Amino acid sequence: MSDKTDISEQKSEDKKDIELEEREKMLNAENKAHNKEVMEEKTEEKKVPTELKEGMEVKPKKIPIGGIQMPGFFTRSKSKERCKEDDSVEVEGVELIQKSTENNDNSNSQTKIKLPNPFRKSKVEEDGDKTTEQKEKKKLLNTIRLPLVSVFPKKKKDDNLENQAQAGLASMETLDDKSTDEKSNDEKNMKNVALDDKVDIENQDRTKDLPLTLKLKDYKVVIGIAILFIITIIIIIIMALPGKNSEKSRPLRDGKFIATHTGCGQVEGTMEEGAYAFRGIPYARPPIGDLRFRYAQQLDSLQYCWNGTLPTHNSTPPCLQILSNGTLLGQEDCLTLDVITPSVSYDNPLPVVVLLGADSFMGGSPGKMVASPKVSRLKEVVFVRPNFRLGALGFLALQALSESDYPKTSGNYGLSDVLAALKWVQLNIEHFGGDKKAVTIFGHRAGATLVTALASMRDAKKYFARAWASSGGAVFPKKTVAEAEAENQSYMESVQCEDAGCLRGLEAEKLVTSVEDTWRKAQPDLPMEDEKPEEGHQWLVLDGRILREYPDEVWSKEEGLPVPLVLGTTAQSGATEKLLMKHTQWTDALVKEHISRSVLSTKNLSETASKMYSSTYKGLSSLISDIRTVCPLFSLSNQMPKVPFYVVTQPRSGLGYADVDSDVEVILGGYKPAVAEESRYFSSLQKLFYDYVNRGVIDQEMTGQKVLLVGPEVLPNSTYSHCTFWILKNIVPLYAALD
């Protein structure tokens, strides 16, 4: 029995061995089939595009230039990833073994074998690998993006850019999938790999053939922000740069008042006829008390200035003077000026015209030299009209006054006032929209005499650029201060003073009215037999401070005057209302009789004069004008080769002749044309004057001849009327008007 049992057990064990071998063969066959399927699956997975299989390893087609390929730096092995997983995770085995074991005669002695499949990963492992890879990718992406954030401003997250970055990182991880030979070659060559979060490494080959505009598409936002940032910085810098005068124009208060600066404080003017008027601005210290009979003192200290804003809305009184009819006018504290400007701004400085008007050195100021706001606006010029001292207060030269001053000199105080006003213009006119480099001084009658004298100063360019003198005097100082002081000594007797202290203590009105009658300017007329022109009173003197050279010596030099000058007058500048009213009607006989009473009769020139000029009031006025004003100025201009000389010949409607104010009233807008010829004359003279103000020259075609005859047109001529005759007969300039 035992033998049978042993044989039976042996057969049973042999049977089991045979079954086990058959099962192993079946298992091996299944494993081979399974491995084949896995290999086919992996082959198909390799064919799937990288962007459709997130998390799978992708072998890049091209390594970009710019980064360093280092083995293991951007990659990790799968075995290391598995080692990081939890060991307790159950690995899938072979299901056939488990099934056969379960069906085995409930035998517990048979061990359940679970063989791991090296070609498959569990779901947990795949999830774990995916999670780990995403974390690593995110960490590396943040590392790359960190320096970019510090350079470029933050913007809205672009999903497309982040996907490209993730795809680029995924491609980096596959670098270790190269063959060992490729790795060693890469390690030797240490190739550069670009780490750009905006360019997809996988798509480089695909995008290299695209147009440049498409390749730069992703950079548009960054480039736009950079350009906008640069432009903003440039604008800020330009706005921050301080200009010479940052403000261009000033605002109006209550729609009428406007304020601006001066060296002594702020002033406020008013709007008039579309322009701005500042009237009564102080430009020098008041010439009263101890400053009487002294040269003008500038406002060079705060104690002479004002606080707050000075209202300059209304005109101030002119300087104390005596009019031709004997009327006393004005006040001693008078050194103020008016400014009329079309624009209180800094962006476009305008030419400046300084107006100097007086009928004589005794009075009649400012006369017709009053600026019009309308003309200022239309012609775009700034007008300045200063008051200046006249008569004894303005021009008296006395030894007692010279002894009380230093340097020891006297006279020409009114001339010093004009210089102080011109200095004020140089320092302040830019705040009124004026150009200090384009200043023209424009004088009429006695004011023109001052202009011609000032044009002879050596340093005239410091104060003005050009000059225009209308109907001024042609006789200038021939005497020194000492000679003038000796002749004026009789004045001390008339006021009963012996020193300068007494003179400065008297009432101003007494000083002005105490001048001798022979010092006053007579109404223009033909010279009489008892007239002694060499004994005529001359107000201007060679003081040594302002006038250092005799003017005729200056302009007779080859280089001429230091500044351009234009001289001119009107054809009937000697016509007066007094002469006109002498007879109800001037007949031929009355004209000839009037000529015969003059000095012309004693020189046997009366008959010739009657033939040369018409026997009318206009003809008589022309004769008087030629002897007293026109021909003396023509003679004076001949001593100045570069100085143009004009004569206005256009008669004024209602008068029938060109009176002494015909030119200045046209220039300043006071002349009202009544007929077409007057309108053309108006335009011609205004163009002539304002072209000169703007450019400083008269047109070359106008200066081909010495004289400019101004009527409806401006006509050049070689001479004027009968001036050559009177010069040859020694009538001109002997009897020329002094002022």
Secondary structure, DSSP 8 states (H G I E B T S, - for coil): -HHHHHHHHHHHHHHHHHHHHHHHHHHHHHHHHHHHHHHHHHHHHHHS-GGGSTTS----S---TTS---TTTS---HHHHHHTS-TTS-----HHHHHHHHTSTT-SSS-------TT---HHHHHHHHHHHHHHHHHHHHHHHHHHHHHS------HHHHHHHHHHHHHHHGGGGS-HHHHHHHHHHT------TTS-GGGHHHHTTS-HHHHTGGGHHHHHHHHHHHHHHHHHHHHHS--SS---B--EETTTEEEEEETTEEEEEEEETTEEEEEEEE-S----GGGTTS------SGGGS-SSEEE--S----BSEE-TTS-EE-BS---EEEEEES--BSSS-EEEEEEEEESSSSS--STT----HHHHHHHT-EEEEE----HHHHH---HHHHHTSSSS----HHHHHHHHHHHHHHHHGGGGTEEEEEEEEEEEEHHHHHHHHHTTSTTGGGT-SEEEEES--S----SBHHHHHHHTHHHHHHHT--SHHHHHHS-HHHHHHTS-GGGS--------TT--GGGS-----B-SSS--S-HHHHHTSTT--SS-EEEEEETTTT--HHHHTTSSS--HHHHHHHHHTSHHHHTT-HHHHHHHS-SSHHHHHHHHHIIIIIHHHHHHHHT-TT--EEEE----TTTSS--TTHHHHHHTT-----SHHHHHHHHHHHHHHHHHHHHSS--GGGSSSSEEEESSSEEEESS-TTHHHHHHTT-TTTT----
